[in-house]
Amino acid sequence: MAAARAWAGYGGARVDAELVVRIWRGRESGEFATYRVPRRESQTVLDVVTWIQRNLEPSLAYRYACRVGMCGSCAMSVNGVARWTCRTHVSKVARDGELEIAPLANLPVIRDLATDMSGFFDKWARARGRFSGAATRRDGFARVDPASSARRAADAGIECIGCGVCYASCDVVAWRPAFLGPAALNRAWTLVNDERDTAGAERLRAVAGDAGCHACHTQGSCSERCPKGIEPTAGIAGLKRLVARAAIRGKL
Amino acid sequence: MRPAIDFRARAHPAWWAFLVHRLSGLALAAFLPLHFWALGRALEGEAALDAFLRFADQPLVKAAEWGLVVLLALHAAGGVRLLVIEFGAWSGLRKDLVAATAGFGVLAGLAFALALIG
């Protein structure tokens, strides 16, 4: 408890200013509630939400775990833009000392700032996002050339932490709810570039079609907002090429 | 109702490029029937086509034509950007090409305006 209390005041030295924070309370319907929070020097948005929960509104629901940008659980909409809140400094996003914090778009709200991410991860499964290998534990390590183009393509997308920021930024997901979304397609792209994987054709079938890579309008919001600097737009374009090539060769 | 994606999430160059491409495409598609109708005047003889061309020489029609040229330039350059993204060796959202698209649109617009004045 002492540690929790210490963190609730975390965010560096107190400065002589106040933040006006509007936070979504409720579920699909609800309203913004306004809170006043003391400003601190190196405060993150997650610090602000935690301060409110510990000091003003114990019933406020939100989600976080690692606080260092690894776990992907604290993403929220901050002043209209989806962000990982643990590594978003207030100084970067506050406008005139004001913050508007809402649950991620495109995901059902459980309560307040906590969203139900099961549909998001179901789509990873639907995009055949699971590795399938042929080797057993008695085989040696696969030797993958780190300089090969496939390995480099996989590298570019492999650091995804599953935070849902891209999914919540994507208009196509909003317009076409069956769309697999940038994260699931990025996962599929890293796997089709994994030379050990054996489910290539099946995966291309899973990501082809109206709900898959061809639905993307190349608006680039996923690539613009990904906190890890991944560019799902690239993977989606790559999947389109592979699907087209497989279709021409009659392998789809 | 809870907030949905709005203009704040869309405020970045790649989204603007999408919007310009979509709107210019729709506008050009809407213009196409008129274009074919104008060409169709020729089937009715020289006089019919000439009458239409004289109508098209009016300043207001010329101004509208300028708009069409700009739309076409933006749509064509935006299309090249999409082809590079879809088929090229990929790196980045090609914001350089978003800027080039806008630049090409401005250039074509200025060139056509010069031709109209000169």
Chai-1 contact restraints between the chains, C-beta under 6 A:
chainA,res_idxA,chainB,res_idxB,connection_type,confidence,min_distance_angstrom,max_distance_angstrom,comment,restraint_id
A,E28,B,R2,contact,1.0,0.0,6.0,A-B,restraint_1
A,G80,B,D6,contact,1.0,0.0,6.0,A-B,restraint_2
A,G80,B,R8,contact,1.0,0.0,6.0,A-B,restraint_3
A,G80,B,A9,contact,1.0,0.0,6.0,A-B,restraint_4
A,V81,B,R8,contact,1.0,0.0,6.0,A-B,restraint_5
A,V81,B,A9,contact,1.0,0.0,6.0,A-B,restraint_6
A,A102,B,P3,contact,1.0,0.0,6.0,A-B,restraint_7
A,A105,B,A4,contact,1.0,0.0,6.0,A-B,restraint_8
A,A105,B,I5,contact,1.0,0.0,6.0,A-B,restraint_9
A,S169,B,A9,contact,1.0,0.0,6.0,A-B,restraint_10
A,A174,B,I5,contact,1.0,0.0,6.0,A-B,restraint_11
A,H217,B,F18,contact,1.0,0.0,6.0,A-B,restraint_12
A,Q219,B,W15,contact,1.0,0.0,6.0,A-B,restraint_13
A,Q219,B,F18,contact,1.0,0.0,6.0,A-B,restraint_14
A,G220,B,A14,contact,1.0,0.0,6.0,A-B,restraint_15
A,G220,B,L93,contact,1.0,0.0,6.0,A-B,restraint_16
A,S223,B,L93,contact,1.0,0.0,6.0,A-B,restraint_17
A,E224,B,H12,contact,1.0,0.0,6.0,A-B,restraint_18
A,A234,B,W90,contact,1.0,0.0,6.0,A-B,restraint_19
A,A237,B,I85,contact,1.0,0.0,6.0,A-B,restraint_20
A,A237,B,E86,contact,1.0,0.0,6.0,A-B,restraint_21
A,A237,B,W90,contact,1.0,0.0,6.0,A-B,restraint_22
